[in-house]
Amino acid sequence: MDEGRKNLVIHDAVAEPGVAPASPEVDVAVEEVDETEERLDVPWRVILFNDDIHTFDEVILQLIKAIGCPTHRALRLAMEAHFKGKTKVYEGAFEDCFRVQGVLREIQLVTEIEG
């Protein structure tokens, strides 16, 4: 126990008077913000999963509404999700993927955003 006290006293004696020690928490927080901003710029993907609840027509109409694609593309995406279990329906900025996912989830389609 005495050693711990000696270390504390030595540490205090080494610090310059009137200068507060740097807080590592502040530096870490700044780095996390930078990493988050960089990560948001990475292409993100909205994945649509197959389910046994929705009809093809429901999925197709919601895909058209969410990503603004033509009917033939929405049909292809719905079929791919049906036969493969999942498919990428949109790729872009995180904010756009979040919007697309919100539209798809309006009718409780199962989706995920990957980055």
C-alpha positions in Angstrom: 0.0 0.0 0.0 2.8 2.4 0.8 4.2 1.9 -2.7 0.9 3.1 -4.2 1.1 6.2 -2.2 4.7 6.8 -3.2 3.8 6.5 -6.8 1.0 9.0 -6.4 3.2 11.5 -4.7 6.0 11.1 -7.3 3.4 11.5 -10.1 2.1 14.7 -8.5 5.7 16.0 -8.0 6.5 15.4 -11.7 3.5 17.3 -13.0 4.2 21.0 -14.0 2.5 23.4 -11.6 -0.6 25.1 -13.1 -0.8 22.6 -16.0 -3.7 20.1 -16.0 -2.8 16.6 -17.3 -4.3 15.8 -20.6 -7.5 13.7 -20.4 -7.2 10.6 -22.6 -11.0 10.3 -22.6 -11.3 13.5 -24.7 -8.7 12.3 -27.2 -10.5 8.9 -27.6 -13.9 10.6 -28.1 -12.5 12.8 -30.9 -11.1 9.7 -32.6 -14.4 7.9 -32.3 -16.2 10.7 -34.0 -13.7 10.7 -36.8 -14.0 7.0 -37.3 -17.8 7.3 -37.2 -17.8 10.0 -39.9 -15.5 7.9 -42.1 -17.6 4.9 -41.6 -20.8 6.7 -42.7 -19.1 7.5 -46.0 -18.4 3.8 -46.8 -20.9 2.3 -49.2 -23.7 0.7 -47.2 -26.2 -2.0 -48.4 -29.8 -2.7 -47.6 -30.4 -6.4 -47.5 -33.9 -7.8 -47.9 -34.6 -11.2 -46.4 -37.2 -13.7 -47.6 -40.3 -14.3 -45.5 -43.4 -16.4 -45.8 -45.8 -13.6 -44.9 -45.8 -11.2 -47.7 -46.9 -11.8 -51.3 -44.7 -11.1 -54.3 -47.0 -8.2 -55.2 -46.6 -6.6 -51.7 -42.8 -6.9 -51.9 -42.7 -5.6 -55.4 -44.8 -2.5 -54.7 -42.8 -1.7 -51.6 -39.5 -2.1 -53.4 -40.7 0.3 -56.1 -41.8 2.8 -53.4 -38.5 2.4 -51.5 -35.9 2.5 -54.2 -37.8 3.9 -57.2 -37.0 1.0 -59.5 -39.0 -0.3 -62.4 -41.4 -3.2 -61.9 -39.2 -5.7 -63.7 -36.2 -5.0 -61.4 -38.4 -5.1 -58.2 -39.7 -8.5 -59.4 -36.1 -9.8 -60.0 -35.1 -8.6 -56.5 -38.2 -10.2 -54.9 -37.5 -13.5 -56.7 -33.8 -13.4 -55.7 -34.7 -12.9 -52.0 -37.2 -15.7 -52.3 -34.9 -18.3 -53.8 -31.6 -17.3 -52.2 -33.0 -16.2 -48.8 -31.8 -12.7 -49.1 -30.6 -10.1 -51.6 -29.0 -6.6 -51.8 -31.7 -4.2 -52.8 -29.9 -0.9 -52.4 -26.4 0.5 -51.9 -25.4 4.0 -51.0 -24.8 6.4 -48.2 -25.9 5.4 -44.7 -28.6 8.0 -44.6 -30.1 6.8 -47.9 -30.0 3.2 -46.7 -31.7 4.1 -43.5 -34.5 5.8 -45.5 -34.9 2.8 -47.8 -35.0 0.4 -44.9 -37.7 2.6 -43.2 -39.9 2.3 -46.3 -39.4 -1.4 -46.6 -40.2 -1.9 -42.9 -43.5 0.1 -43.3 -45.1 -3.3 -44.1 -42.7 -5.2 -41.8 -40.4 -6.6 -44.4 -37.3 -8.1 -42.8 -34.2 -6.0 -43.7 -30.7 -5.3 -42.5 -28.2 -2.5 -43.2 -24.6 -3.8 -43.8 -21.5 -1.6 -44.1 
